[in-house]
Amino acid sequence: MLELDDLCTIAWEEETGSIIYIDQTLLPGRCEQMRCTTVEDLARAIRRLEIRGAPALGIAGAMGVALAAARSTERSLDRFLADVGRAADLLRGTRPTAVNLAWGIDRVIRKIAVAASVDEAKTVAAAEAKAVADEDELVCRRLGAFGEGLLPDDCTVLTHCNAGALACRCWGTALGVIRSAVAAGKNVRVIACETRPLNQGSRLTCWELLRDGIDVTLIPDSSAAYLMRKGRVDLVIVGADRITRDAVFNKVGTYMHAVTARHHGIPFYVAAPLSTFDLSRVESEIVVEERDRSELACSGDRQLAPDGVNVLNYAFDATPLDLVDAIVTEIGVLRPPYAESFRLAGRREGVRP
Ligand code: MRU
């Protein structure tokens, strides 16, 4: 099992060919590791948000393909690839908005597509999935090092949802920037929005930051604007689930913070790895995940809304790029005009397409 001291969200267990992960639905009450031995288990864990956060979904997608490869009993290469392809389609359909999921899946699929035998494909799939996970830590650390320069020596940072170690392999994107700033000796206080309805902010971000001894204060999402008006927020930093040519998709509520931050003259930053970029598309082409009504209408056994009420439960929203002051990546801080920054970034690291 994983070493919980290092808060490693997800890992591939070589000996058993299975995935070990922290079940995030149990936090903050319990930090427990689970094991996925089938692709169906993994798809269920992703749908239930036991594994969540864009980079972690990328790793899960890559490991899901490795899992399908390890479990396939087909001996003919064609039938084996068809088998793994079906598993990949199942995983791809679990959460449509976070582009990292498909990115992780495709990365391993591309590798096994050129294997000469089933055995080679199985070995290559496990190695590539492990590489995706290992790279994620490196990417987050680099991104953190670039991003910490945006934070003043003494500041209060507002964040939404959880873009921390739990959303990645470890360290985090938006929280990685904060961790890097704290590691550099800066005095950083964090305001964590609770992030209704599934409370990734209160359950996960607060848990992570307290664990690291970083000053964190929990607020209801709805008090962010008032705190900004009172001068209690120096900057906003969030993660991303997909960055298109014109918008940043992230947890629903992000757009509201971006509009409010601009109104109050507060910088609004996004931290995301290049694997979150989807520059072949624009906002209108993206499917925004809608989740079950029960997430809003109930809290456990308690009813929060009358039977029969219409519920609209988008998991994400899109923030137009003109509200984003900078995007922190592992190759540096991108600034407007983004068309030009994306072109240069694409040249360096092959940002898709
Ligand atoms: O529905 P979730 O919990 O998967 O949503 C996660 C977010 O919106 C995060 O902010 C995003 O994935 C960035 S994580 C580094």
Residues whose N, C-alpha, C, O or C-beta is under 5 A from the ligand:
A	BS01	MRU	R52 G53 A54 P55 H160 C161 N162 A163 G164 A167 T173 Q200 G239 A240 D241 N250 K251
